[in-house]
Amino acid sequence: MTPLEEPFQLAASYVALAIEVSAVLVVAFGALQAVFTLVGAILNGTADEIKGRVIWLKFATWILLALEFALAADIVHTAVAPTWDDIWKLAVIALIRTMLNYFLARDIADFSGMERSQAHNSPQNQSPGTTSP
């Protein structure tokens, strides 16, 4: 290890730790938001499948953001003199997180499209005398 690598590695580990803490905070915030929204919907009597999907959609968005933070932290961890073992671990972690991210993002897009379609076809958005297709 060169004289500059050790301080850089220490700095990178602190940066990675800060990013990991950020990921945890993002998930915690999203979870609290989801729980409070759900409890509020139950207490107001507005809890139904659609409301549950909206809560899930918002929480899933926070999880996606946290996954990006976690991947960034893993990248920073391996930034200084990585071994092949570190690179393989990062590749596997990146693949798993990318797959999770992809499927979660696809579910969010599908639900958002379904939600827009339902809003477009709702009776409130119909002109008098028209029916939805």
Buried (B, 14 or more C-beta within 10 A) or exposed (E): EEEEEEEBBEEBBEBBEEBBEBBEEBBEEBEEBBEEBBEEBEEEEEBEEEBBBBBBBBBBBBBBBBBBBBBBBBBBBBBBEBEEEBEEBBEEBBEEBEEEBEEBBEEBEEBEEEBEEEEEEEEEEEEEEEEEE
